[in-house]
Every structure is written in C-alpha cells, then in structure tokens.
Amino acid sequence: MAANNRRMSGKKGAQVGSGGQRRRGLEGKGPTPPAEMRKGHKKNRIANAKAKQTARRPVARGRGGKSASELVVGRNPVVEALREGVPANTLYVQQFIDNDERVREALQLAAERGGINLMEAPRPELDRMTNGLNHQGLVLQVPPYEYAHPEDLAAAAYDEGADPLIVALDGVTDPRNLGAVVRSVSAFGGHGVVVPERRSAGMTAGAWKTSAGTAARTPVARATNLTRALEAYKKAGITVVGLAADGEAELGDVAALGGPVVIVVGSEGKGLSRLVGETCDVRVRIPMPGGAESLNAGVAAGIVLYEAARRRV
C-alpha cells in the first residue's frame, strides 16, 4: 500500500492550492520607478550618497533677505504641497517604502514639475533630518524664500506707472493669514506685502499653499524694523493707513486709498502695536453692523484692498 501511495502521489491531478495567497504576486506593480529609486542602479547610489550628506548638514538660519530651508513631512502634507505648487528642490523617499497611492502621486507630481531631485534615503537618515517626526517615508525640502526689500515694492509700482498699493502686517503670526493676504493683494492689483523680521509669519509651505499659487507673482518683503520701514514710505510720499477697531475715520471716508498707500493690518487679538499705530497717518475702522468685534487679517485686508481697487478704476 505504501508503494501504491508513492506511485499515486506522482500522478497528475488535483493538487492542494495556495488559497489565493500568491494572488498579489500576479498584480501589476505600477510604472517603473526612476533610476534614482532603483536599488543597485548607479544613479541610486549617487542619490543615496547625496541624501546622507544633506541629512548630516545642519539647516542654515535665515539671514538678510533669505529664510531658512523648510521640510514638509508626511505623505498627505507632501502630496498637498506638490499639488499646490509649493516650491521644492528635493523629494526624499524612504528605502523599501510601501508604495501606496500617495507615494506614487508624489513621485509623479515631482517628475511632472521638473527641477525636483528625487533622493532615496534609509529610514534612520530621514528620522535624523526630521528630528524624529512621523515622516511616513516622504520628506519634501522647500528652499529658502527670497524676500524683497520694502523699498523694492514701491519702486516696482512706480516703474509700472502706478501708485503703490502695499499691505504691511504687524504681529500676524499665522502663515495661513499671510498666504490669504498675499492672495488678496494679487487679486486686487496690489504690489506686495511687508512683514517684520521678528514675531511674524514668514513664507512657509503653509503660506504658499494658502496663497493658491499667487505667491509666485506677488513679492513679500521683510523689514528689520516695521516702524522704520513705514516712516521711509511716508518720506517717499506714500500714505500709511492703519486698520483699528477704534480708528478715527471710517473706511469709506478715507480718500487716501485712491493714491499711493500702505495698508497696515494688525493681529486679530491685539491689533496694531503702539509704535506702529502712532506711525500711521490715519487709523481707519471697518464698519461691521453685524456686531463682530474683529476680523482676521486675511479678511480685513481683502475688504480694504477691494475699496482701494474700486477707487483706482
């Protein structure tokens, strides 16, 4: 019987199946990854070496007209940043990463935009770059933002034959508010935004995203001292109008909005600082019959910019 069993086992017939366990092996794996992502390829080895050098290099602090480099961390944030056109120079991808939908989209968006280096890096290197944040295997490096000088904004307006229309932010620390203001300035034909160097939001990835791409054509200037920058504008013949809940004039009564003007917007909580408020030629209030105590910087700036644009038509 034993011999018969051995002979029977060698015959063709129904066999015990895998139960579908190897079905995933038959599924497509998507498009071939770029050379920088293929293990063993020469470009992959070069990319890994560059990634290690970058990871060991400390991030420079912003000085003068430049901010510091910024890292966008995590699969969803990286994909959203690439979708919104946030400037980027390098996309770091973890070795042996689970190639899900978001990873594939990030790689595709980076390839379509061009100018973005693709670097594969081991997880410990990405952990070190991000100080242990949950990067999920994707890290996007945003280059330092090139800030303009406050005087450049007025000069560019005069070169166009237009009266300067500029917004200055005093104590606005939320990058999304800055991005919203940049978007409003672009929409109503303004010539740029001025932010203080300290205690103020800068042009981060969050500000770029909120600006919906308008930051690419609307300059942001950074002032070492906002009060001095406003005084320089006044000497150049530009009226400085500050927004304040207790302003002495109502928005519709300020004729200066039709000429060269800098609109100063404070934070939602504290409003204008004392020195900045005293520097303004006039402080105006936005009538709010609904009874709201204040508006955020993005909304307030948009209202005043609309009024200024209406007077310039």
C-alpha positions as CSV (number, residue, x, y, z in Angstrom):
1,M,0.0,0.0,0.0
2,A,2.9,2.3,0.8
3,A,4.3,1.7,-2.7
4,N,0.9,2.4,-4.3
5,N,0.7,5.7,-2.3
6,R,4.0,6.8,-3.6
7,R,3.1,6.0,-7.2
8,M,-0.3,7.8,-6.8
9,S,1.4,10.9,-5.5
10,G,3.4,11.3,-8.7
11,K,0.4,11.3,-10.9
12,K,-1.2,14.4,-12.4
13,G,-4.4,15.5,-10.9
14,A,-5.9,17.9,-8.4
15,Q,-3.3,19.4,-6.0
16,V,-3.6,21.4,-2.8
17,G,-3.9,25.1,-3.9
18,S,-2.4,28.2,-2.4
19,G,-5.8,29.5,-1.3
20,G,-5.1,32.8,-3.2
21,Q,-2.1,33.5,-1.0
22,R,0.1,34.3,-4.1
23,R,-2.6,36.3,-5.9
24,R,-0.9,39.6,-5.1
25,G,2.2,38.4,-6.9
26,L,0.2,38.5,-10.1
27,E,-1.0,42.1,-9.7
28,G,0.8,44.9,-11.6
29,K,3.3,47.0,-9.6
30,G,2.7,50.2,-11.4
31,P,5.2,52.2,-13.6
32,T,8.9,51.5,-13.4
33,P,10.4,53.9,-10.8
34,P,13.0,56.4,-11.9
35,A,16.7,55.3,-11.9
36,E,17.3,57.2,-8.6
37,M,14.8,54.9,-6.9
38,R,16.0,51.5,-8.3
39,K,18.3,49.6,-5.9
40,G,21.7,48.8,-7.4
41,H,21.5,51.5,-10.2
42,K,24.4,53.9,-10.4
43,K,22.0,56.9,-10.0
44,N,20.5,55.3,-6.9
45,R,23.9,55.0,-5.3
46,I,24.7,58.6,-6.1
47,A,21.3,59.7,-4.7
48,N,21.9,57.8,-1.5
49,A,25.3,59.4,-1.0
50,K,23.8,62.9,-1.5
51,A,20.9,62.2,0.8
52,K,23.3,61.2,3.6
53,Q,25.4,64.4,3.1
54,T,22.2,66.6,3.2
55,A,20.9,64.8,6.3
56,R,24.1,65.5,8.2
57,R,24.3,69.1,7.1
58,P,22.6,71.5,9.6
59,V,19.8,73.7,8.3
60,A,21.0,77.2,7.9
61,R,19.2,80.0,9.7
62,G,17.7,82.7,7.6
63,R,19.6,86.0,7.5
64,G,19.2,89.1,5.4
65,G,16.8,88.5,2.6
66,K,16.5,84.7,3.0
67,S,14.5,82.5,5.2
68,A,15.7,79.1,6.4
69,S,15.0,75.9,4.4
70,E,11.9,74.1,5.4
71,L,10.9,70.4,5.4
72,V,7.4,69.2,4.7
73,V,6.9,65.9,6.4
74,G,4.4,63.1,5.9
75,R,2.6,61.6,2.9
76,N,-0.5,63.8,2.8
77,P,1.3,67.1,3.5
78,V,3.9,66.3,0.8
79,V,1.3,65.4,-1.8
80,E,-0.8,68.5,-0.9
81,A,2.3,70.8,-1.2
82,L,3.2,69.4,-4.6
83,R,-0.4,69.8,-5.8
84,E,-0.4,73.4,-4.7
85,G,2.8,74.3,-6.5
86,V,4.9,74.9,-3.3
87,P,8.5,75.4,-4.4
88,A,10.7,72.4,-3.7
89,N,14.1,71.3,-4.6
90,T,14.3,67.7,-3.2
91,L,11.9,64.9,-2.5
92,Y,13.3,62.3,-0.1
93,V,11.8,58.8,-0.3
94,Q,12.5,56.1,2.3
95,Q,14.2,52.9,1.0
96,F,11.8,49.9,0.7
97,I,8.8,52.1,1.3
98,D,5.3,50.7,0.9
99,N,4.4,52.0,-2.5
100,D,0.8,53.2,-1.9
101,E,-1.3,55.7,-3.8
102,R,0.1,58.8,-2.1
103,V,3.7,57.8,-2.7
104,R,3.1,57.1,-6.4
105,E,1.3,60.5,-6.7
106,A,4.1,62.3,-5.0
107,L,6.7,60.8,-7.4
108,Q,4.5,61.6,-10.4
109,L,3.9,65.2,-9.4
110,A,7.6,65.7,-8.7
111,A,8.6,64.2,-12.1
112,E,6.0,66.3,-13.9
113,R,7.1,69.6,-12.4
114,G,10.8,69.0,-13.1
115,G,13.6,70.6,-11.2
116,I,12.9,68.5,-8.1
117,N,15.6,66.0,-7.2
118,L,14.5,62.5,-6.1
119,M,16.6,61.1,-3.3
120,E,16.2,57.6,-1.7
121,A,17.3,57.5,1.9
122,P,17.3,54.9,4.7
123,R,14.8,55.5,7.5
124,P,17.4,56.5,10.1
125,E,18.6,59.3,7.8
126,L,15.0,60.6,7.4
127,D,14.4,60.3,11.2
128,R,17.5,62.4,11.8
129,M,16.5,65.0,9.2
130,T,13.1,65.5,10.7
131,N,14.1,65.2,14.3
132,G,12.1,62.1,14.8
133,L,8.8,63.4,13.3
134,N,6.4,60.9,11.7
135,H,7.5,61.4,8.1
136,Q,5.9,58.2,6.8
137,G,8.8,57.8,4.4
138,L,8.2,61.1,2.5
139,V,10.0,64.4,3.1
140,L,9.9,67.4,0.8
141,Q,12.6,70.1,1.1
142,V,11.4,73.7,0.4
143,P,14.2,76.1,-0.5
144,P,14.7,79.4,1.4
145,Y,12.3,82.1,0.3
146,E,13.9,85.2,-1.3
147,Y,12.4,88.2,0.4
148,A,12.3,91.6,-1.3
149,H,13.3,94.8,0.4
150,P,10.3,97.1,1.3
151,E,11.6,99.9,-1.0
152,D,11.6,97.5,-3.9
153,L,7.8,97.2,-3.7
154,A,7.2,100.9,-4.2
155,A,9.9,101.2,-6.8
156,A,8.3,98.4,-8.9
157,A,4.9,100.1,-8.7
158,Y,6.3,103.4,-9.9
159,D,8.2,101.6,-12.7
160,E,4.8,100.4,-13.9
161,G,3.4,103.9,-13.8
162,A,1.1,103.0,-10.9
163,D,0.6,104.3,-7.4
164,P,1.9,101.8,-4.9
165,L,-0.7,99.6,-3.1
166,I,1.0,97.7,-0.4
167,V,-0.1,95.8,2.7
168,A,2.1,95.6,5.8
169,L,1.4,93.1,8.6
170,D,2.0,93.9,12.2
171,G,2.1,90.9,14.6
172,V,0.4,88.4,12.3
173,T,1.9,85.1,13.1
174,D,-0.3,82.6,11.3
175,P,1.2,81.6,7.9
176,R,-2.2,80.9,6.6
177,N,-3.2,84.5,7.2
178,L,-0.1,85.7,5.4
179,G,-1.0,83.4,2.5
180,A,-4.5,84.8,2.4
181,V,-3.3,88.4,2.4
182,V,-0.9,87.6,-0.5
183,R,-3.8,86.1,-2.4
184,S,-5.9,89.3,-1.8
185,V,-3.1,91.6,-2.8
186,S,-2.7,89.7,-6.1
187,A,-6.4,89.7,-6.7
188,F,-6.8,93.5,-6.3
189,G,-3.7,94.6,-8.1
190,G,-1.5,95.3,-5.1
191,H,2.3,95.5,-5.3
192,G,3.3,93.3,-2.4
193,V,3.3,92.5,1.3
194,V,5.7,93.7,4.0
195,V,6.3,91.6,7.2
196,P,8.6,92.3,10.1
197,E,11.6,90.1,10.5
198,R,10.6,89.0,14.0
199,R,7.4,87.9,15.7
200,S,5.7,87.5,12.3
201,A,4.6,84.7,10.0
202,G,7.0,84.0,7.1
203,M,6.7,82.5,3.7
204,T,6.5,78.9,4.8
205,A,4.9,76.0,2.9
206,G,1.6,76.7,4.7
207,A,1.6,80.3,3.4
208,W,2.4,79.2,-0.1
209,K,-0.5,76.7,-0.1
210,T,-3.0,79.3,1.2
211,S,-1.9,81.8,-1.4
212,A,-3.1,79.3,-4.1
213,G,0.0,80.0,-6.3
214,T,-0.2,83.8,-6.2
215,A,2.9,84.0,-4.1
216,A,4.9,83.2,-7.2
217,R,4.0,86.6,-8.7
218,T,3.3,88.8,-5.6
219,P,6.5,89.7,-3.7
220,V,6.8,89.6,0.1
221,A,9.3,92.0,1.6
222,R,10.8,91.6,5.1
223,A,11.6,94.7,7.2
224,T,14.2,94.6,10.0
225,N,12.1,97.2,11.8
226,L,8.5,97.7,10.6
227,T,8.1,101.2,12.1
228,R,11.2,102.5,10.3
229,A,10.0,100.9,7.1
230,L,6.7,102.7,7.4
231,E,8.4,106.0,8.1
232,A,10.5,105.6,5.0
233,Y,7.3,105.0,3.0
234,K,5.9,108.3,4.4
235,K,9.0,110.2,3.4
236,A,8.6,108.9,-0.1
237,G,5.1,110.4,-0.2
238,I,3.1,107.2,0.5
239,T,0.2,107.5,3.0
240,V,0.2,104.9,5.8
241,V,-3.3,103.8,6.7
242,G,-3.7,101.5,9.8
243,L,-6.7,99.3,10.5
244,A,-8.0,99.7,14.0
245,A,-11.4,98.9,15.7
246,D,-11.2,102.4,17.4
247,G,-10.0,104.2,14.3
248,E,-10.8,107.9,14.0
249,A,-12.1,107.5,10.4
250,E,-14.4,105.1,8.7
251,L,-13.2,103.1,5.7
252,G,-15.4,104.8,3.1
253,D,-14.3,108.3,4.2
254,V,-10.6,107.8,3.5
255,A,-9.7,109.4,0.2
256,A,-6.1,108.4,0.5
257,L,-6.9,104.8,-0.5
258,G,-7.2,106.1,-4.1
259,G,-3.5,107.1,-4.2
260,P,-0.1,105.7,-3.1
261,V,-0.9,103.9,0.1
262,V,0.4,101.3,2.6
263,I,-2.4,99.5,4.5
264,V,-1.3,98.2,7.9
265,V,-3.1,95.2,9.4
266,G,-2.5,94.1,12.9
267,S,-3.2,90.8,14.6
268,E,-6.8,89.7,15.4
269,G,-6.3,89.7,19.1
270,K,-4.0,92.7,19.8
271,G,-4.5,94.8,16.7
272,L,-1.7,97.3,15.9
273,S,1.2,97.7,18.2
274,R,1.6,101.1,19.9
275,L,4.5,102.4,17.8
276,V,3.1,101.2,14.5
277,G,-0.3,102.8,15.3
278,E,1.4,106.1,16.2
279,T,3.4,106.0,12.9
280,C,0.2,105.7,10.7
281,D,-1.1,108.9,9.1
282,V,-4.6,107.8,9.8
283,R,-6.3,104.9,11.5
284,V,-9.5,103.6,10.0
285,R,-12.2,101.2,11.1
286,I,-14.3,98.8,9.0
287,P,-18.0,99.3,9.7
288,M,-19.5,96.0,11.0
289,P,-23.2,96.3,11.6
290,G,-23.4,92.6,12.4
291,G,-21.6,93.3,15.7
292,A,-18.5,91.2,15.2
293,E,-15.6,92.6,17.4
294,S,-12.8,91.9,14.8
295,L,-11.9,90.2,11.6
296,N,-8.8,88.1,10.9
297,A,-6.0,89.7,9.0
298,G,-6.8,88.0,5.7
299,V,-10.5,89.0,5.6
300,A,-9.8,92.6,6.8
301,A,-7.0,93.1,4.2
302,G,-9.3,91.8,1.5
303,I,-12.1,94.3,2.4
304,V,-9.7,97.3,2.4
305,L,-7.9,96.2,-0.8
306,Y,-11.3,96.0,-2.6
307,E,-12.2,99.5,-1.5
308,A,-8.8,100.8,-2.7
309,A,-9.0,98.9,-6.0
310,R,-12.6,100.3,-6.6
311,R,-11.3,103.9,-6.2
312,R,-8.5,103.3,-8.7
313,V,-10.7,102.1,-11.6
